[in-house]
Amino acid sequence: MEKLKNDLFLRACKKEQIDRTPIWIMRQAGRYLPEYRKVRVNSDFKSMVKTPELATEVTLQPVDIIGVDAAIIFSDILVIPEALGMNYEMVESRGPSFDWTITHESDFNRLSKSDLSDKLSYVFDAVKLTKKKLNGRVPLIGFSGSPFTLLTYMVEGGGSKNFSQIKSLIFNNPEFAHKLLEFISEAVSEYLSLKIKCGVNAVQIFDTWGGLLSPDLYKEFSLKYIKKVIDNVERTDEPIISYAKGIHHSLIELADSGADVVSIDWTHDIGEVRKLIGNKVALQGNMDPTVLYANTDTIRREAVKVLDSYGHGSGHIFNLGHGILPDISPANTKALVDIVKEESKRYH
Ligand code: CP3
């Protein structure tokens, strides 16, 4: 067994007794860091993702600069649609754009999940190199999009305002949606299993778009496949974190999905969520990312509110309710990490 110097994050995932609450930040390797932008000047986003040395370099930045208790491998959820046969470009200040989208049943034949481990070898090489460079300082998290969130991109072709395409598919051809979700679930399970084999200590499933659906459709088209992935990931004791946004209606079901940790957005009161599901799973979250626009006193007040709401005892991993925004100051981010490290002691 690997000996980690700081394993607070993993112990909190397992609800073990610890001295303080661990913190990491979704999208912690990114544009808010000048050190990230410096690497990015010479390289486009996809080249960074596909070059293990660069991916490793930016993965380590928030550990060194911000002092977070876990690293998350620098990559993107869109590497899976790409490996399945859908090329995309990351358009500057506009976001991802796919070369083609799934519109007809015959498009299924353009997808292939053969040789995933070869097609995604750059991710696995980045994981191995990062583990080496981390040298046990903190755990490394691997991640994937949820099947529904990935299908949303594959059908919409990028970001979307009304999500008309994915919703039309669900209502007009639910059988085809299920066939695609089944196929993507198998790819995601294999992908996360391979990441674990290469050394990640935990995995997070990002279901950014599941909350677009009504409660019954969320269960049918998103949660069902998150469960399927959790059931099929090959692991020993690596925790699985399920990130969900806007699913107040299905917290109990998500806690019963087999995930070890449920990661919630800032619209929940984390103390209430703990009462509801905290005996089954650890909780991650959930400060509003925009609090980081405020001054340090306000950041302290809001961070303590989250700690206080969760209350005494283990099973809490501090994080934001969604990814950090690109125009946040690194100094405020570092201040948050220091505040959580200091203020959380009295809850343990
Ligand atoms: O958290 C980390 O530090 C690890 C890296 C990471 C990225 N994307 C890097 C990234 C992770 C975990 C993701 C996940 C991701 N990617 C999600 C799920 C989480 C969430 O935020 O909801 C989604 C929906 C995507 C898809 C994606 N990638 C979009 C829509 C965009 C464009 C919008 C944006 O933020 O620029 C990206 C680009 C992206 N992924 C960047 C980074 C650092 C910015 C790219 C740049 O340098 O220009």
Residues whose N, C-alpha, C, O or C-beta is under 5 A from the ligand:
A	BS01	CP3	I25 M26 R27 Q28 A29 G30 R31 F45 I72 I73 F74 S75 D76 I77 G95 P96 F206 T208 G323
